Amino acid sequence: MSILGKVALVTGAGQGIGRGIALRLARDGADVAIVDVNEEKAQLVAKEVEALGRKATTFIADVGNRDDVRAAIEHAEKTLGGFDIIVNNAGIAQVQALADVTPEEVEKIFRINIQGVLWGIQAAAASFKARGKPGKIINASSIAGHEGYALLGVYSATKFAVRALTQAAAKEYASAGITVNAYCPGVVGTDMWVTIDKRMAEITGANPGETYEKFVNGIALGRAETPDDVASFVSYLAGPDSDYMTGQAPLIDGGLVYR
């Protein structure tokens, strides 16, 4: 079953996993609002969506700002003629020993990775309820939301928090026909992992690429994950085949973490 004619909003859609999700949803029939902090990248993805025959719009927003997130959803509704799906994908990484984490670093990553998801949940649920229609809320967690990793402790904490928000929201909004789920990718070949690998090398003395290779070598399916691998699962969560699923945060990591 498809999402033909649905309207989806994807945060952090200008690159990486977010871009992959936006394009997959478009291929599966959705019109897509591309939300990002980088206007140039957002516009490029919007053109790719339109090349697939779907409508696209862009909105520049800081997901850590509650008003920005609300405005992005209002823009999507007005411009694309509806609103059915939100993918709270935007997030940042942080590689730092717990002993060295600063208050400023904690505030920044919590603001984007936790508050950004919370504001998306709030605004999307309010919109769905006001329209009197069921909707799909889909949040970005991680394998680091199932297992804490050395030097990724605060990042892991944010992704555990996303799972908690997902479960709580699923319970609070079920009566309105709103489902809330998360997806938990592993080692994806994107700019985020380039940054993680670089910082790991700086802290541990490992050679560039060594940390990335170590993680990839632990994947049962024998290769790094791609944005398309993640996007295919997110499309399932966005579609009607997952209508009886809520409050879940499945691992989609090629066989790296088992729960």
C-alpha positions as CSV (number, residue, x, y, z in Angstrom):
1,M,0.0,0.0,0.0
2,S,1.3,3.5,-0.8
3,I,1.4,7.0,0.6
4,L,0.2,8.4,-2.7
5,G,-1.1,12.0,-2.2
6,K,0.1,12.3,1.4
7,V,2.0,15.3,2.6
8,A,5.2,14.6,4.5
9,L,7.6,17.0,6.3
10,V,11.2,15.9,6.9
11,T,13.6,17.8,9.1
12,G,17.3,17.8,8.3
13,A,16.3,16.8,4.8
14,G,19.1,18.8,3.1
15,Q,21.6,15.9,3.2
16,G,22.4,12.4,4.4
17,I,19.6,10.3,5.8
18,G,17.1,13.1,5.7
19,R,17.6,13.6,2.0
20,G,17.3,9.8,1.4
21,I,14.0,9.8,3.4
22,A,12.6,12.8,1.5
23,L,13.4,11.2,-1.9
24,R,12.0,7.8,-0.9
25,L,8.8,9.3,0.3
26,A,8.5,11.2,-2.9
27,R,9.1,8.0,-5.0
28,D,6.4,6.3,-3.0
29,G,3.9,9.1,-3.8
30,A,4.1,11.8,-1.1
31,D,4.6,15.5,-1.6
32,V,7.4,16.7,0.7
33,A,8.3,19.7,2.7
34,I,12.1,19.9,3.0
35,V,13.1,21.5,6.3
36,D,16.7,22.3,7.0
37,V,19.0,25.0,8.3
38,N,20.9,25.2,4.9
39,E,18.8,26.8,2.2
40,E,21.0,25.9,-0.7
41,K,20.9,22.2,0.2
42,A,17.2,22.2,0.9
43,Q,16.5,23.7,-2.5
44,L,18.6,21.1,-4.3
45,V,16.6,18.3,-2.6
46,A,13.4,20.0,-3.4
47,K,14.4,20.0,-7.1
48,E,15.1,16.2,-6.8
49,V,11.7,15.6,-5.3
50,E,10.0,17.6,-8.2
51,A,12.0,15.6,-10.7
52,L,10.3,12.5,-9.3
53,G,6.9,14.1,-10.2
54,R,5.9,15.2,-6.7
55,K,5.4,18.6,-5.2
56,A,8.0,20.0,-2.9
57,T,8.5,23.1,-0.7
58,T,11.3,24.2,1.5
59,F,11.4,25.9,4.9
60,I,14.5,27.1,6.7
61,A,14.2,26.3,10.4
62,D,16.2,25.6,13.5
63,V,14.4,22.6,15.0
64,G,15.6,23.6,18.4
65,N,13.3,26.6,18.2
66,R,9.7,25.7,18.9
67,D,8.3,28.5,16.9
68,D,10.3,27.5,13.9
69,V,9.0,24.0,13.9
70,R,5.4,25.2,14.2
71,A,5.9,27.6,11.4
72,A,7.4,24.9,9.2
73,I,4.3,22.7,9.6
74,E,2.0,25.6,9.0
75,H,4.0,26.4,5.8
76,A,3.7,22.7,4.6
77,E,0.0,22.7,5.2
78,K,-0.6,25.9,3.4
79,T,1.8,25.2,0.5
80,L,1.2,21.5,-0.1
81,G,-2.5,21.4,0.8
82,G,-2.3,19.1,3.8
83,F,-0.2,17.4,6.4
84,D,-0.1,13.7,7.2
85,I,3.5,12.7,8.2
86,I,6.3,14.2,10.1
87,V,9.8,12.8,10.2
88,N,11.8,14.3,13.0
89,N,15.1,13.4,11.5
90,A,17.4,16.4,12.2
91,G,20.2,15.7,14.7
92,I,23.8,16.3,15.4
93,A,26.6,14.1,16.8
94,Q,29.0,14.7,19.6
95,V,32.2,12.8,20.3
96,Q,33.6,13.6,23.7
97,A,34.8,11.8,26.8
98,L,32.2,12.3,29.6
99,A,34.8,13.9,31.8
100,D,35.4,16.6,29.3
101,V,31.9,17.5,28.2
102,T,31.0,21.1,28.8
103,P,27.7,22.7,29.7
104,E,27.6,24.4,26.3
105,E,28.0,21.1,24.5
106,V,25.3,19.5,26.5
107,E,22.9,22.4,25.9
108,K,23.5,22.3,22.2
109,I,23.0,18.6,21.5
110,F,20.0,18.4,23.9
111,R,18.4,21.4,22.2
112,I,18.7,19.8,18.7
113,N,18.4,16.1,19.3
114,I,15.8,16.1,22.2
115,Q,13.9,19.4,22.1
116,G,13.8,19.3,18.3
117,V,12.0,16.0,18.4
118,L,9.7,17.2,21.2
119,W,8.7,20.3,19.3
120,G,8.0,18.3,16.2
121,I,5.8,15.8,18.2
122,Q,3.9,18.7,19.8
123,A,3.3,20.7,16.6
124,A,2.5,17.7,14.4
125,A,0.0,16.2,16.9
126,A,-1.7,19.6,17.3
127,S,-2.0,19.9,13.6
128,F,-3.4,16.4,13.1
129,K,-5.9,16.9,15.9
130,A,-7.0,20.2,14.6
131,R,-7.6,18.7,11.2
132,G,-9.5,15.8,12.7
133,K,-7.3,13.3,10.9
134,P,-4.9,10.5,12.0
135,G,-1.3,11.1,11.3
136,K,2.2,9.6,11.5
137,I,5.0,10.9,13.7
138,I,8.4,9.3,13.1
139,N,11.5,10.1,15.1
140,A,15.2,9.6,14.6
141,S,16.8,7.5,17.3
142,S,19.9,5.3,16.8
143,I,21.7,2.1,17.8
144,A,23.0,4.6,20.4
145,G,19.5,4.8,21.7
146,H,19.7,1.1,22.6
147,E,23.3,0.9,23.8
148,G,25.5,3.6,25.3
149,Y,28.9,4.0,23.5
150,A,32.2,5.2,24.9
151,L,33.0,8.8,23.8
152,L,29.4,9.1,22.5
153,G,27.8,9.2,26.0
154,V,25.9,12.4,25.7
155,Y,24.8,11.6,22.1
156,S,23.6,8.2,23.3
157,A,21.7,9.9,26.1
158,T,19.8,12.0,23.5
159,K,18.9,9.0,21.5
160,F,17.6,7.1,24.6
161,A,15.5,10.2,25.3
162,V,14.0,10.0,21.8
163,R,12.9,6.5,22.5
164,A,11.3,7.7,25.8
165,L,9.5,10.5,24.0
166,T,8.3,8.1,21.3
167,Q,6.8,5.7,23.8
168,A,5.1,8.5,25.9
169,A,3.7,10.2,22.8
170,A,2.4,6.9,21.4
171,K,0.4,6.5,24.6
172,E,-0.8,10.1,24.8
173,Y,-1.9,10.4,21.2
174,A,-3.2,6.9,20.3
175,S,-6.8,7.9,21.0
176,A,-6.5,10.5,18.3
177,G,-5.4,8.0,15.8
178,I,-1.9,9.2,15.8
179,T,0.9,6.7,15.7
180,V,4.4,7.5,17.0
181,N,7.4,5.4,16.1
182,A,11.2,5.8,15.8
183,Y,13.9,4.3,13.6
184,C,17.3,3.3,14.9
185,P,20.0,3.3,12.2
186,G,23.6,2.0,12.7
187,V,26.7,3.0,10.9
188,V,25.5,5.0,7.9
189,G,28.0,6.3,5.3
190,T,27.2,10.0,5.7
191,D,28.9,13.2,6.7
192,M,27.9,12.6,10.4
193,W,30.0,9.4,10.4
194,V,32.9,11.3,8.8
195,T,32.8,13.7,11.7
196,I,32.5,10.9,14.3
197,D,35.5,9.1,12.8
198,K,37.6,12.2,12.7
199,R,36.9,13.1,16.3
200,M,37.5,9.5,17.4
201,A,40.9,9.6,15.7
202,E,41.7,12.9,17.5
203,I,40.8,11.6,20.9
204,T,42.1,8.0,20.7
205,G,45.0,8.4,18.3
206,A,43.4,5.9,15.9
207,N,44.2,6.4,12.2
208,P,41.6,8.2,10.1
209,G,39.0,5.7,8.9
210,E,40.0,3.1,11.5
211,T,37.0,3.6,13.9
212,Y,34.5,3.6,11.0
213,E,36.1,0.4,9.6
214,K,36.0,-1.2,13.0
215,F,32.3,-0.6,13.4
216,V,31.5,-1.7,9.8
217,N,33.4,-4.9,10.3
218,G,31.0,-5.7,13.2
219,I,27.9,-5.6,10.9
220,A,26.5,-9.0,10.2
221,L,25.4,-8.2,6.7
222,G,29.0,-7.1,5.9
223,R,28.6,-3.5,4.7
224,A,27.9,-0.1,5.9
225,E,24.4,1.2,5.9
226,T,23.2,3.6,3.2
227,P,20.6,6.4,3.6
228,D,18.3,4.3,1.3
229,D,18.4,1.4,3.8
230,V,17.1,3.7,6.4
231,A,14.6,5.4,4.1
232,S,12.9,2.2,3.0
233,F,12.1,1.5,6.7
234,V,10.9,5.0,7.3
235,S,8.6,4.7,4.3
236,Y,7.0,1.6,5.9
237,L,6.5,3.6,9.1
238,A,4.9,6.4,7.1
239,G,2.5,4.1,5.2
240,P,-0.7,2.3,6.1
241,D,1.0,-1.1,6.5
242,S,2.3,0.1,9.9
243,D,-1.0,1.4,11.1
244,Y,-1.2,-1.0,14.0
245,M,2.4,-0.2,15.2
246,T,3.0,2.5,17.7
247,G,5.6,3.3,20.4
248,Q,8.3,1.2,18.8
249,A,11.9,2.0,18.0
250,P,13.2,-0.9,15.9
251,L,16.9,-1.3,15.0
252,I,17.7,-1.0,11.3
253,D,21.4,-1.6,11.4
254,G,22.3,-4.6,9.3
255,G,22.9,-6.7,12.4
256,L,25.2,-4.8,14.7
257,V,23.1,-4.4,17.9
258,Y,20.7,-7.1,19.0
259,R,17.7,-6.5,21.3
